[in-house]
Amino acid sequence: MTGQRIDLYYGLLDAVDRPQAYVACLAMLSRDEKRRAERFVFERHRRQFVFAHGLLRVALSRFAPGVDPSDWCFAANEYGRPFVSAPETARVVHFSLSHTEGCVACVVSGCESVGVDVEEIRERQSLLATARRHFSAEEIDALRVLEPQDMVDRFFDYWTLKEAYLKARGTGATLPLDRFSIIISSDQGIRIRFAPGMTNDAERWRFKKLSPSAQHRLALADGSGLNGGLPIVVQPWPLP
């Protein structure tokens, strides 16, 4: 079935931030999105927002070709997860959106339980302290034994994978990050382990991590429960 896949779009702003593309993205946005964009203090953050939301609108219209990118309307659930509120389409469409310094990304699928997160990799002295506040004991122990650069890389692996999982669940910060662990094996296989008492099936989840650049980490979570997970199709940048 056509909807049984995940379309992944991402772009590095250094490569795609061109006047024609920016104008095209801005023209697609709703009045509310334009107001939100204007609230950013720094121009680079405003451009990230505009490109991310323009990308999402084009990606949705690639999934549902009968809808113009400017016609999509959005709402949010009780936990703040955005979803398509209009128009009605022949196929149900779900999405997840993320942007960080220099990179924007989204996924579109017929499956609701999908999530994406992208982060800029920054070497900071406080990464281990941040991990102690948010990560599980199992993840903290795994970080402690790594060399400094490997620890930075693994920290952002954990962070993006955990955030992608939360986005796929659609329950926001109601699920503490330290109540589940991301396990990355020596062959880079990824699985999830839940703390006792958590009502979720670890076997239904599949994960993938990518590096759009040397400075960025991207993670995708798939809770479809299908054997082997949904196919992931990395789509080319769709804007002029």
N, C-alpha and C positions, 0 to 999 in steps of 0.2 A: 504494500500500500504506500502511496506517494508520501503521506505525512509521517511515515515511520522512519524518520531520520532526524538528524540535528544538523542544521546549516549554521556554520560558524563564520562570522565576518570579523575581521579586525584590520586596523590600519595604524601605521606609525605617522604621527602628525608631521614629522620632518619630511616625509615622502608625499603626503596627500594634501597638506594644507596649501591649497592654491586658491587664488581669488575666485575663480569660476566655481570651484567646488563649495567654497564657503558661502557664496551668494545663493547657490542652489539649495544648500542645507537650510540656510536661514529662511528662505522663502517657503519651505515646507512646514516650518514649525507653527504651532498654535500660538495664539496671543499669550496664553499662560506660559508656554515654554519660552517665548521671547522675553517676557517679563522676568522669568527666572534667570535667563542668561544675562540680562542687564544688571542683576544684583551682584554678579561677581566683581570683585575689586580689581583683579588682575586680568588683563586681556587674554593671556594664554589659557586661563581657566575658562573664560567665556568661550573661547574657540573650541576647547575640548568638549564643552557641553553641547555646543551647536553641532559639531561634527558627530558626536555620539548619537544625538537624537535624530539628526538627519540620516545617519547610517541606519538606525533602527527602522525608520519609516520606509526607506528604500528596501531594506531586507524583508519587511513584512509584505510589501507589495510584490516582491519577487515570489513570495510564498503564495500570495493571493493576488494574481495579476489583474483582477477586475477592480481593484481599489487603488485610487491615486494616493501617492505617499502623503499628501497633505490632508487626506480625509480621515486618517486614523484618529480615534479618540481613546483616551486612557482614563482609568480610575485605579484605585488602590484598595487592597483588602484591609482587614482590621489590623494587620501587622505591618502595613505599608508596602506590601509587594504590588507593583503596578501590573495591570493586565489590560487587554484590549476590551473596551466597553462598547465600541461601535466602529464601523458598521458590522452587520452580520455577514459572515462569509460561508461559502459552501463547505469549507473545512475549518474546524476549530484550530486556532493558532495561538501559540504561547511563545513567550520570549523571556530573555534575561539580558540585561544591559550593564556594562561596566566601562569606566574610563579612569585613567590615571595620568600623571604627568607624561605627555608625549605619546599616549596610545589610547585608542578607543576600541571597544569590542562588543559584539552582541551575538546571541544565539537565537534561532527561530526554529520551532518544531511543532508538530501536532501533539507531542507529549507535553503534559504540564510540568512534570518533575524534571526540569532541566535548569541548570544555573551556570553562569560564567562569572569569573572574576579575573581582573588583570591589575597588576601592581608594578610600580617602578621599584627596581631593586636598589636599595640604598644601604650602604654600610654605616651602621650606627653602633655606638658603644652600648646603647640601651636595648639591643635586640633580645638578649637573654633575659633581661629584666621584664621586658614585655611578654616574653614567652612564659615566664613564671606567673604572671598575672592572668594569662588567658589560656594557655595550652594545658593539655593533660600531663600527668606525671610521666607517662610513657614517652610522650613527645619531648618533654624537657630532658629526660635522661638520654634520649637519642641525640639531642643537640649538644649536650655537654661533652661528648666524647669526640666531636668533630673538630678538625682544624678550622681556624677562623674563617677563611673564605668558604669552606664547605658548610660551615655553620650558617653563614649568611644565605647561601643558596637554599639550604634545607629549610631555614626559617620561612623564606618566601614560598617554597613549595607548600609547607604546612598552611601558611596563612591563606594563600589563594585557594587551595583545595577545600579548606574548611569554610571559607566564605562562599565558594561555589555551591557547596552542599547546603548551607543555610538558605541561599537564594533558591535553590531547587525545592527545598522544603516549603518555602514561602511563609515561614513563621518568624522571620526577623531575629531580633536579639533575645526572644523568649527562650531560646535553647542555648545555654551557656557553652562556650567553646571548649571548656575543659571537661565536658560530659561525653565527649567522643574523641577518638584518636585516629589519625591518619597513619597508616602503616605503609612505608615505602621499602620494598625489598631490594636486595642487591642487584637484581635484574630490572629494577625500576617498575616492577609491578606495584599497583596501588590498591589498597583496600581500606575499609573503615571498620572500626571496632567501637561499640557503644558501652558506656558504663552500665553497671547493673541497674535495672529498673527502667531503662529507656525503652520505649515501645517503638522500635524500628527494626526492620530486617536488613542486616548488613549485606546479605547475599543479593539483594535487589539493586545495589548501587555499583556503578562503574565510573571510573575517573580517568581523565587524561590531562597531562600538563604539557605546555608548549612554551617556547621562548621566542616571542615575536622579534626580539632583539637581545643583545647581550645585557641590556639594562631593564628588561621586562620579563615578567613571568605571568603566564596565563594558565588558568585551570578551568576545567569543565566537569560538571557533575551530571550524571545520567541516572535517574531513579526509575526508569521504565520497567525494570525487572525482567527485561527480555534477555534470553541467553546470549551472553557476549556483549550485551548493550546495543544501543541504536548505532547505525553507521553515522560517522561524523564526516560531513562534507565541508572542507575548508573552501569557502567561496572567494573569488577575487574581489578586490575593492570595487564597489559598484558605482562610484560617483565620478563625475567628469574631472 
